[in-house]
Amino acid sequence: KTHTMEGNLANVDDHGVIPRSAEAIFQEIQKPDYQSHHITCSYLEIYNEDLCDLLNDGKKQSKLEIMEGKNGPFCRGLSEKQVTSAADVLALMAKAQHQ
């Protein structure tokens, strides 16, 4: 599952779903239809029914909870980082792999 989602971040031909999706998103927003945008990234690991914020920056992590919000399900307490390119997403993923 992890390999399918992440792939090999060092080799573009071996990228998984997340890096390929990030690239597609940033290609799409270059079209004239999009005049402004604000994109954030979160990275959540679910392991043995425990939730872990992989972009936490080493701060003490409060218990994460998946909840139903007005726009659908979300994870309360999950950090968000602003990204401006697919490369930013890859950098966050690489950082998360070393935590």
N, C-alpha and C positions, 0 to 999 in steps of 0.2 A: 504494500500500500504506500509506504513512504517513497519508494523508488518511482512509482507511478505518478505521485503528486509532485515530487521534487526533481527526480532524475539526477543526472550528473551536471551540477551547476558549472563545472569547468569546461564542458563541451556542449556547444549549441546544438549539435545534432542529437545529443542525448538528454536534452531538457525534458522535464516532465510537464504535467498539466499546468501547474502554477506559473512557471516561467513563460510558457507558451501563451497562457491567458494574459499575463501582464503585457507581453509584447503586442498582442492583438488589441488590448485596450488602448495602449499608447499610440498605436498606429491609427486606430479609429478616431481618437480625439484630435488628430492632426487635420481631419477633414473640415471643410468650411462650415459644416453644420454646427460645430462646437466652437462657440466664441469664448467661453470661459469654463473652467473646470477646477475642481478641488478634489484630489484623490488621496485617500488614506489607505493604509495597509495594516492589517492585524494578522497575527499568526498564532493559531490555537492548536494545541495538541490534545487529543483525547486518548488516554492510555489507561486501561483497566478502570474505565468510568471516571477517572480523575481528569480534570481540565487544567491545562498548564498554558500560561501566556508566554510564548517563546520570545517576545520582544520586550520583556519586562525590565531590562537594564539592571538586573540584580537587586532591585528594591524588594523589600518583604512583600510577598504576594498575598493579597486577601483571597478568600475563597471565591472562585469564579462560579457563576450560575448562569445557565441558559434560561431565558425568560421569554415570554410572549409580549411583544410591544405593539404599538399602534401600526407599525410598518412590517410586522412579522417577527419571527424569533431573533433574538440577539443575545450576546453574552455580556452580562453586567460585570464591569470591572476589567474588561479586556482592553489593553492599551492599543492606541492607534498612532501610527507614524505617517506624516505627510510624505508622499512620494511624487516625484516629478518625471520619472522615467522608469522603463523596465529595468534599467541598470540599478536604480535605487532599490527596487523590489529584490533583485538578485543579491544585492549587498546585505539587505536585512535577512534574507534567507540564509546566507553564508554565516552571518553573525549568530543567528539562532541555532545553527547546527553545532556551534562550539560552546553552547551553554549546557 
